[in-house]
Amino acid sequence: MRSDGVSNATPVWSSKDDWITWESDEGLLVVSSDGRRERLVHSGQFLAHTWSLDGQEIIGIEENDDKRLELRAVSIATGQARLLADLGPSLPVNNPVKGLTIDPAGRRAATSIARLRGDIWLMSGLKRRGWFERLRWAFSRAPIETP
């Protein structure tokens, strides 16, 4: 058991069950199944990640300095990261993606990306009342007490 992870950390077992990922302030670590060995493999922070089918790479989504989402693969042996795809601009939300999975052939990825939704309402035909009309309206709504 560890308590030094980042918020929203999602440890993932490798496809060979020999390593598990751990996200810390230092970056992405792999920890052996017995917990005795660990190694930093990537200094960045993935928003979501998974393992390649052969267990040789970790594939993750990362936000770059230009606020764009990138799909990257990190080699467990060397720690080298390579860009697989640019996923477009990152939205200004806490968790712009949730989950990541790779198909068995290793050629397609699936994730969920946040989309902002909203409406703009325009009102027309409003009449601005003068101060006397607003006062008269305010007093007509409240009962007048007499001593």
Secondary structure in CASP SS format (residue, H / E / C, confidence):
PFRMAT SS
TARGET T0000
AUTHOR 0000-0000-0000
METHOD secondary structure of the structure
MODEL  1
M C 1.00
R C 1.00
S C 1.00
D C 1.00
G E 1.00
V C 1.00
S C 1.00
N C 1.00
A C 1.00
T C 1.00
P C 1.00
V C 1.00
W E 1.00
S C 1.00
S C 1.00
K C 1.00
D C 1.00
D C 1.00
W E 1.00
I E 1.00
T E 1.00
W E 1.00
E E 1.00
S E 1.00
D C 1.00
E C 1.00
G C 1.00
L E 1.00
L E 1.00
V E 1.00
V E 1.00
S E 1.00
S C 1.00
D C 1.00
G C 1.00
R C 1.00
R C 1.00
E E 1.00
R E 1.00
L E 1.00
V E 1.00
H E 1.00
S C 1.00
G C 1.00
Q C 1.00
F E 1.00
L E 1.00
A E 1.00
H E 1.00
T E 1.00
W E 1.00
S C 1.00
L C 1.00
D C 1.00
G C 1.00
Q C 1.00
E E 1.00
I E 1.00
I E 1.00
G E 1.00
I E 1.00
E E 1.00
E E 1.00
N C 1.00
D C 1.00
D C 1.00
K C 1.00
R E 1.00
L E 1.00
E E 1.00
L E 1.00
R E 1.00
A E 1.00
V E 1.00
S E 1.00
I C 1.00
A C 1.00
T C 1.00
G C 1.00
Q C 1.00
A E 1.00
R E 1.00
L E 1.00
L E 1.00
A E 1.00
D E 1.00
L E 1.00
G E 1.00
P E 1.00
S C 1.00
L C 1.00
P C 1.00
V C 1.00
N C 1.00
N C 1.00
P C 1.00
V E 1.00
K E 1.00
G E 1.00
L E 1.00
T E 1.00
I E 1.00
D C 1.00
P C 1.00
A C 1.00
G C 1.00
R C 1.00
R C 1.00
A E 1.00
A E 1.00
T E 1.00
S E 1.00
I E 1.00
A C 1.00
R C 1.00
L C 1.00
R C 1.00
G C 1.00
D C 1.00
I C 1.00
W C 1.00
L C 1.00
M C 1.00
S C 1.00
G C 1.00
L C 1.00
K C 1.00
R C 1.00
R C 1.00
G C 1.00
W H 1.00
F H 1.00
E H 1.00
R H 1.00
L H 1.00
R H 1.00
W H 1.00
A H 1.00
F H 1.00
S H 1.00
R H 1.00
A C 1.00
P C 1.00
I C 1.00
E C 1.00
T C 1.00
P C 1.00
END
